[in-house]
Amino acid sequence: MQIRPVSLVLVPALVARGIRSADPRGFRDRIWHERAAIADMFKNGAKVYLCGSGRMATGVKETCARVYAEYKGVSMEQAREWLKEMQSSRFATDIFG
């Protein structure tokens, strides 16, 4: 059995209710702020594990689609389709509430 090296990158996002600033604290804000790095990770085969509330997950998925649309120059509809395809192999979720 051959063991492959694995890289793990955690991108924490702190949520402070009602606070908005230039510092990206919410999940969607953090993803958008780090979109170049996230796009590069996806290009290199990254996998995403998203755990949280349904409301949060909806926003995160939409933001990931926006990142894809921007970097690929495709419509949001095409980006959402791409995300659906990724959910079967590279975008796992554990959603509650």
N, C-alpha and C positions, 0 to 999 in steps of 0.2 A: 504494500500500500504506500502510495506516494502522498506526502503531506504538502499541501500548497500553503505558502504564506498568505496571510489575510491582513488587510488593513481595516481598521475601524475608526471612523470619524464621527464624533458626537457633536451635534450642533445644538447646544442648549438654548432655550428661549425662555426668558422670564416674563411672566404675565403680571402686570400691575393694572388692576381694573381702573378704568377711567383716566389713565395717564397716557398722554400722547406727547412725544417729543422727537427730536432728531435721532435719539438713541433707539435703535430698533429693539423693542422688548417683546412684542407680541410675536407669535409664531409666524404669521403671514409677513409681518414687517421684517423679521429676521431673515426669512427665506428670500424675500425680494432684495434686501440689502446685500446678501451674500450670493446673489444669483449667478455671478460669473463663476465663482468657485463651484457652486452646485451644478451648473450646466457642464462644467469640465468633469466633475465627478461622474455624472450620468454618461457623458461621452466615453468615459473610461470603464463603464460597466458597473457603476455603483448600484447598490440595492438600498431601499428605504424601508424602515420599519416605523410606522406611525401609530402611536397609542394615545388615546384620549377621547374626549367627548365627540359626539356626532357633529355638533356645531363647529367645533374647532377643526375637525377633519375636513369638513366641507370647504372651509376657507383655505386650508393648507393645500388641498387638492387643486383648487382653482388657481392658487398662486403658483403651484408647480406647473400647471398648464400655461400660465402667463409667461413663465420663464422659458418654457419650451417654445412657445409661439414666438417670443422675441428672438431667441437665438437661432431658430430654424427658419424664421420668416414665413410662418404658416398662420392660418386663421385659428381663432380660438376653438372652433369646431374641430379642426384637425388636431389641435393640441389635446383636446379632451379625449378624442379617439385614441391618440397615442398613450395617454395616461391609462385608459381602460385596458389597453394591451399590456402595459407595464404591470398592472395589478395582478396578472396571472403569473408573473415571474420575478419582477424586481421591485414591487411596491406593495409590501404587506401591511395590513392594518389590523388593529385590535381596537374597535370602536365601542363605546358604551354611552348610555344616557341619551 
